[in-house]
Amino acid sequence: MLADIESDALAAAVKSLENLGPDIRGVTCDVADVASVERAAKKSYEAFGKVRVVCNNAGVGGLGGIDNTSLENWRWVLDVNLMGVLHGICTFLPHSRAHGEGGHIVDTASMAGMLTGSWFTPYGASKFAVVGMSEALATQLKPLSIGVSVLCPGYVRTRIMESERNRPQRYGPAQTLDPTSRVGALARQVAERVQSGMDPSDVASQVLDAIREDKLYVFTHSGPDWRAELKKRFDEILAAMDKAAAR
Ligand SMILES: NC(=O)c1ccc[n+]([C@@H]2O[C@H](COP(=O)([O-])OP(=O)(O)OC[C@H]3O[C@@H](n4cnc5c(N)ncnc54)[C@H](O)[C@@H]3O)[C@@H](O)[C@H]2O)c1
């Protein structure tokens, strides 16, 4: 069962998968709206009976820095990227607990959920929250044989930089960035990296492996820069802990 807010793209995705088997279905769904996720879940149970693997993948981009983006923009990004994942978890978990056959949840975060870079954005806030929530969920669900993976991709060749196409009116007008500003230049740089990013099907096969092997963290990229930044962050955290220990 594929679920997406964009019905034309959803229909095209379902069609593109039809050669894999007869049982590919689609349901229109806004993950920011829990009632919509519940309707999608009901359609899934009606179509397939038990659900064992849930991927909370819908997401929108959100650049702009902390205080130079609107609060409506913050709400939109958090509603989709964080609440959307939470809605998926809270909707499907009672069903998984009831059938008792275990399963797996995949939450899509990002490398932006591990590293803040020089601009902390609504996007980064949502993804840090998804990482934390997924880590806690993994521990909580272990006794139920429900695995959890948190997907933290680097740049992947998708339409993430055109996310405004799916912004509902209730979140106000599209965010515009001054192309001559620092954050505008950063957005251009990110767009170029996404354009030349990893093929989404490579990410998909890594996710499949993580489900099969029950791995918590799924990193698609291991670039030396990211490794060095992660190490710097962890080293600073541990050094601060050492300072506390020495006091
Ligand atoms: N592309 C990258 O470089 C990259 C890197 C790290 C993480 N991610 C994450 O990967 C996930 C997938 O994004 P993508 O890169 O494929 O971008 P994309 O824009 O191509 O796909 C996002 C999908 O989410 C859907 N969507 C948006 N809002 C929705 C809503 N409210 N309810 C239901 N569906 C909604 C869109 O219609 C679209 O099909 C996101 O969570 C994104 O943050 C992407």
The ligand as an SDF file (V2000), in Angstrom:
LIG
                    3D

 44 48  0  0  0  0  0  0  0  0999 V2000
   16.2770   13.6450   -1.1490 N   0  0  0  0  0  0  0  0  0  0  0  0
   17.1840   13.7630   -0.1970 C   0  0  0  0  0  0  0  0  0  0  0  0
   18.3480   14.1700   -0.4540 O   0  0  0  0  0  0  0  0  0  0  0  0
   16.8320   13.3950    1.2250 C   0  0  0  0  0  0  0  0  0  0  0  0
   17.8590   13.3480    2.1760 C   0  0  0  0  0  0  0  0  0  0  0  0
   17.5490   12.9890    3.4840 C   0  0  0  0  0  0  0  0  0  0  0  0
   16.2540   12.6590    3.8200 C   0  0  0  0  0  0  0  0  0  0  0  0
   15.2610   12.7160    2.8840 N   0  0  0  0  0  0  0  0  0  0  0  0
   13.9100   12.3690    3.3020 C   0  0  0  0  0  0  0  0  0  0  0  0
   13.3670   11.3740    2.4400 O   0  0  0  0  0  0  0  0  0  0  0  0
   11.9400   11.4010    2.5470 C   0  0  0  0  0  0  0  0  0  0  0  0
   11.3340   11.3170    1.1650 C   0  0  0  0  0  0  0  0  0  0  0  0
   11.5680   12.5560    0.4850 O   0  0  0  0  0  0  0  0  0  0  0  0
   12.1330   12.6240   -1.0110 P   0  0  0  0  0  0  0  0  0  0  0  0
   13.5470   13.0300   -0.9260 O   0  0  0  0  0  0  0  0  0  0  0  0
   11.7770   11.3750   -1.7420 O   0  0  0  0  0  0  0  0  0  0  0  0
   11.3510   13.9010   -1.5770 O   0  0  0  0  0  0  0  0  0  0  0  0
   10.1420   13.9730   -2.6000 P   0  0  0  0  0  0  0  0  0  0  0  0
    9.6190   15.3600   -2.5270 O   0  0  0  0  0  0  0  0  0  0  0  0
   10.5500   13.4500   -3.9380 O   0  0  0  0  0  0  0  0  0  0  0  0
    9.1010   12.9490   -1.9740 O   0  0  0  0  0  0  0  0  0  0  0  0
    8.3800   13.2480   -0.8060 C   0  0  0  0  0  0  0  0  0  0  0  0
    7.0450   12.5470   -0.8870 C   0  0  0  0  0  0  0  0  0  0  0  0
    6.2740   12.8910    0.2830 O   0  0  0  0  0  0  0  0  0  0  0  0
    4.9640   13.2420   -0.1590 C   0  0  0  0  0  0  0  0  0  0  0  0
    4.3460   14.1390    0.8190 N   0  0  0  0  0  0  0  0  0  0  0  0
    4.6630   15.4390    1.0900 C   0  0  0  0  0  0  0  0  0  0  0  0
    3.8470   15.9230    2.0420 N   0  0  0  0  0  0  0  0  0  0  0  0
    3.0060   14.9080    2.3900 C   0  0  0  0  0  0  0  0  0  0  0  0
    1.9520   14.8040    3.3250 C   0  0  0  0  0  0  0  0  0  0  0  0
    1.5840   15.8370    4.0970 N   0  0  0  0  0  0  0  0  0  0  0  0
    1.3060   13.6210    3.4310 N   0  0  0  0  0  0  0  0  0  0  0  0
    1.6580   12.5680    2.6400 C   0  0  0  0  0  0  0  0  0  0  0  0
    2.6310   12.6270    1.7280 N   0  0  0  0  0  0  0  0  0  0  0  0
    3.3090   13.7750    1.6080 C   0  0  0  0  0  0  0  0  0  0  0  0
    5.1900   13.8920   -1.5170 C   0  0  0  0  0  0  0  0  0  0  0  0
    4.0190   13.9610   -2.2940 O   0  0  0  0  0  0  0  0  0  0  0  0
    6.2580   12.9990   -2.1160 C   0  0  0  0  0  0  0  0  0  0  0  0
    5.7380   11.8720   -2.7680 O   0  0  0  0  0  0  0  0  0  0  0  0
   11.5950   12.6840    3.3060 C   0  0  0  0  0  0  0  0  0  0  0  0
   11.2840   12.3570    4.6440 O   0  0  0  0  0  0  0  0  0  0  0  0
   12.8820   13.4860    3.2210 C   0  0  0  0  0  0  0  0  0  0  0  0
   13.0100   14.4030    4.2850 O   0  0  0  0  0  0  0  0  0  0  0  0
   15.5280   13.0730    1.5930 C   0  0  0  0  0  0  0  0  0  0  0  0
  1  2  1  0
  2  3  2  0
  2  4  1  0
  4  5  1  0
  4 44  2  0
  5  6  2  0
  6  7  1  0
  7  8  2  0
  8  9  1  0
  8 44  1  0
  9 10  1  0
  9 42  1  0
 10 11  1  0
 11 12  1  0
 11 40  1  0
 12 13  1  0
 13 14  1  0
 14 15  2  0
 14 16  1  0
 14 17  1  0
 17 18  1  0
 18 19  2  0
 18 20  1  0
 18 21  1  0
 21 22  1  0
 22 23  1  0
 23 24  1  0
 23 38  1  0
 24 25  1  0
 25 26  1  0
 25 36  1  0
 26 27  1  0
 26 35  1  0
 27 28  2  0
 28 29  1  0
 29 30  1  0
 29 35  2  0
 30 31  1  0
 30 32  2  0
 32 33  1  0
 33 34  2  0
 34 35  1  0
 36 37  1  0
 36 38  1  0
 38 39  1  0
 40 41  1  0
 40 42  1  0
 42 43  1  0
M  CHG  2   8   1  16  -1
M  END
$$$$
